[in-house]
Amino acid sequence: MMIRKEDGQSLVEFALVLPVLLMLVVGILDFGRILTTHLQMEMISQESVRMGGLGRGDEAIRSYAIDRFDGDTTDFEVTVTPTEGSRKTGDYVTVTLTYKESFFDVLGDASIPYTLQSQSTIRVE
């Protein structure tokens, strides 16, 4: 009777499952990073639009938002509508923040592009 050795079986199974487990962990961490950035943008847009509601200018609102953002500001856009010259008391001012991000960043060129956007509106006092 011949006895079969199965010493390497668990190692082969682990090698097959490891990439899936790593992608799952990286996906969870990356999703948390993107969610944190989105929540940060929500707070910044609310604070920035409040400045516009109090009569501050477009440049002050933009610089406030950019200074508060904790990321790469080259892909961070701040849009204020209507523009400073056409706002008057009783109108609504809207601040829109846009940030280009990528999901599964560890994949390099194969990462998934994603755009985060946050918008807040308030009445000018």
N, C-alpha and C positions, 0 to 999 in steps of 0.2 A: 504494500500500500504506500502511495506517494503522498507526502505532506507538502502542501503549497504554502509558500511564504507570502504574506501580505503586508510586509513591513512598510512599503512606500505608498500604500493605498490612501491613507489619511493625508499624506503630504500632497498627493496629486489632487485630491478633492479640495484641499485648502487652496491650492494654487488656482483652481478653477473658480472658486467662490470669492477669493480675495479682491479681484478687480471690481466686482459688483458691490461688495461691501464698501470699498474705498470710494466709489462713485456716489453711493448713497450718503456716506458721511460728508463728503465734499459738497454734495447738493444741499444737504441740510444746513451746513455752515454758510454756504454762499447765499441761500435763501434768507437766512437770518441777517446777513450783512446788507442785503438789498432792502429788507424790511426796515432795518434800523435807519438806513439812509432815507427811505421814504417817510418815516415818522419824523426824522429831523427836518426834512423839507416841509412837512405839514406845519410844524411849529414856526419855522422861519417865515413861511408865507403868511401865517396869522399875525405874527409880530410886525412884519413889513407892511402889510395892508393897514394895520392900525396907524402906522406912521403917516400913510397917505390920507387916512381919514382925519388926521389931525392937521393936515395942510402942508406936510413936508413935500419937498420936490422929488422928482423922479430919480435924480442922481443920488440923493441921500438915501432913498429907498433901495436902489440897486447896490450901493456900497455897503449898506447895513446887511442886506441879504448875503452878499458875497463874503463879507467879513465873518458872518456867523456860520457859513457852510463849512463843514469839516470833510472836505474831499477835494478832488481835482477841479479847480475852478475854470479850467479851459473848456470843459464840456458843460458848464453850468450857465444857464441863460435865465435872466430875470426880465419879464415883460410887464410893464405897467400900462393899463388902459383905463380910461382915456388919458392922454398925455397931460402933463402938468399945466400947459397953457389953456386947455379947454375944460378943466375941472372947476366947478363952482359948488358952493354950499348946497347940499341936498342931492347932488349927483352921487352915483356909486363909482367907487374906484376898485379895480381888480388887479391883483398881483398874481402872476403865473410864473412858477418856477419849473424849469425843465432840465433834466440831467440824463445824459446818455451813459448807460451802464451796460455791463455784459454779465450774463449768467454762465456759470461753469467757466470762470476766468482761467482756471488752471489748464484748460484745453487749448489755450492760445488762439490761433486763427479759427478753430472749430467752436469757439464759445458762441453763445446765443446772445445777439444784441437785444437790449431792452431799454426803453425810455421811461424814466420816472417823471411824473408830472404832478404838481400840487397847485391848487388855485384857491384863493380866498378873496371875498368881496365884502366891502363895508361902505357905509354911507359917509360922505364927507360932511364934517361938522362945520 
